[in-house]
């Protein structure tokens, strides 16, 4: 087989592969609305199929790229360039595909459990329901057990231990909510950049400079963070986290101080009393020194 | 006929080129990172001439003939350290002052420990700053000295001048928040919600690391991602790496803030905005800004995201002095001290301003006051 025959064959194989891949994902995309009916109850009411927008924009971008790739001569052109590339590029490409599929898998898994609207620079609909649901379950089911009255000689110690368990649970839940809130701009900015890239690819202006895409993303991310941070929702989440951290730390130290009582070491409470006294005494000494002068 | 070229082709080629360049860069970076790096900060020689508790007073001797007779005391914030003013040779506010023939004193607040948790703003202003001012006055046999405050240190300097006007000749405030009733900066928005009392109960002192995390969260895209992408892009550049590490050393050198001071600053300033309304009480005395009748130079950054112009610019209108000047520089909170442009502008401007007011003896000052020679001016540069 001559080298031109081989090129043509590999060109055909890749064209077919891309085409079948594209067909598969397109049909998957079309199948989504029916698929989501199964999970209708878990989707947000106001934006039932918002996550599909991301899917659609992805498909549009893919469509542009696939059609360009499957056009005559494209592969030979691409591979003539590729043949001169070092091995590392191929590894990078493989990693890229791995990451691509991983992201898709994550996205699919997530979309099955409901998702948020994909409107840029808008954060008024934080996905609080998940966290609210957990908090409600905790408050109704578990917290009641921890709050049961304690009796006997060690009742005060038990109370403090139960309080620590309670505060720790609240802290964990609040931290998860806060971290999720911080992740939102990342997710949104990626979707926005994805849409922009799709449009650029369609108009043939995508370019070859990754730094430009990175800069586009970082600027979008910065904007999203600014919008989020100024929102009352974020301030509330931040306040909840700070309160939870403080409550947990105070509860933890109370328990630690109970434990330390059995050991011949001073606790923070003991030391603070001494520090306060020293502070007051120093003040008095200064005042008296002034009067003497 | 030329072959059609599509973006994916170009992208792959670019990736290949980039990866080769990256490989080369990281090979070179090994030499840079494993070699000797000069990342020392605060290298300008000084003497510790006075100490009270953990607070030290640094004295920097001028390198040229004294051009200003009155010594200058710089009061830095309790957040981060004063080493920012002396980051590296050639990029040092301290050296610029010394080159201009200024007797420079700087307070080093040290690292507060748990025993400092009960120290209030009163202790910092009426004990530490006051003791230091008295020491300098005595050493130089001067009734008054020049005072320059930075950020929170500027707020302390304003409070000090209002409470002890007889000891201050000229007041300079840089990026100093005095009006906290603004929603321009995220800090102003967030701190409204903080339960400072509980925070202090939980932590004793306000941990520097938590404060730093808060500052990083002001702009995570730039401060937690882009900054380090920039570092990786220049990792083979020795000078860049040295400067980057110096800045990292300074930024993450964060002493804790004494608990009671933090609580009072958050509640009285950020939440109640008492200072600018002349309602703040420090050491049992009301801080009346109208008692500040000394010349006041107020410098701040137009793009300051921590202390926005709105938090600074009201001060000159609220003090009793007729000789005030606002200067708004096109820079941010830190850029005002470290950017090359501001390095050239900041110190010469301050020195010139001080020089014009240095030789004015008290009786001439009276004339000046009655003639109202110096009127309120507002400049932007």
Boltz contact constraints between the chains, C-beta under 6 A:
constraints:
  - contact:
      token1: [A, 68]
      token2: [B, 6]
      max_distance: 6.0
  - contact:
      token1: [A, 73]
      token2: [B, 3]
      max_distance: 6.0
  - contact:
      token1: [A, 73]
      token2: [B, 4]
      max_distance: 6.0
  - contact:
      token1: [A, 77]
      token2: [B, 3]
      max_distance: 6.0
  - contact:
      token1: [A, 77]
      token2: [B, 4]
      max_distance: 6.0
  - contact:
      token1: [A, 77]
      token2: [B, 9]
      max_distance: 6.0
  - contact:
      token1: [A, 78]
      token2: [B, 9]
      max_distance: 6.0
  - contact:
      token1: [A, 81]
      token2: [B, 9]
      max_distance: 6.0
  - contact:
      token1: [A, 81]
      token2: [B, 13]
      max_distance: 6.0
  - contact:
      token1: [A, 85]
      token2: [B, 16]
      max_distance: 6.0
  - contact:
      token1: [A, 88]
      token2: [B, 19]
      max_distance: 6.0
  - contact:
      token1: [A, 89]
      token2: [B, 15]
      max_distance: 6.0
  - contact:
      token1: [A, 89]
      token2: [B, 16]
      max_distance: 6.0
  - contact:
      token1: [A, 206]
      token2: [B, 7]
      max_distance: 6.0
  - contact:
      token1: [A, 208]
      token2: [B, 10]
      max_distance: 6.0
  - contact:
      token1: [A, 208]
      token2: [B, 11]
      max_distance: 6.0
  - contact:
      token1: [A, 208]
      token2: [B, 14]
      max_distance: 6.0
  - contact:
      token1: [A, 218]
      token2: [B, 221]
      max_distance: 6.0
  - contact:
      token1: [A, 218]
      token2: [B, 226]
      max_distance: 6.0
  - contact:
      token1: [A, 221]
      token2: [B, 221]
      max_distance: 6.0
  - contact:
      token1: [A, 222]
      token2: [B, 221]
      max_distance: 6.0
  - contact:
      token1: [A, 225]
      token2: [B, 220]
      max_distance: 6.0
  - contact:
      token1: [A, 225]
      token2: [B, 221]
      max_distance: 6.0
  - contact:
      token1: [A, 229]
      token2: [B, 186]
      max_distance: 6.0
  - contact:
      token1: [A, 235]
      token2: [B, 193]
      max_distance: 6.0
  - contact:
      token1: [A, 239]
      token2: [B, 193]
      max_distance: 6.0
  - contact:
      token1: [A, 246]
      token2: [B, 198]
      max_distance: 6.0
  - contact:
      token1: [A, 246]
      token2: [B, 199]
      max_distance: 6.0
  - contact:
      token1: [A, 246]
      token2: [B, 202]
      max_distance: 6.0
  - contact:
      token1: [A, 249]
      token2: [B, 202]
      max_distance: 6.0
  - contact:
      token1: [A, 250]
      token2: [B, 202]
      max_distance: 6.0
  - contact:
      token1: [A, 275]
      token2: [B, 115]
      max_distance: 6.0
  - contact:
      token1: [A, 276]
      token2: [B, 118]
      max_distance: 6.0
  - contact:
      token1: [A, 279]
      token2: [B, 118]
      max_distance: 6.0
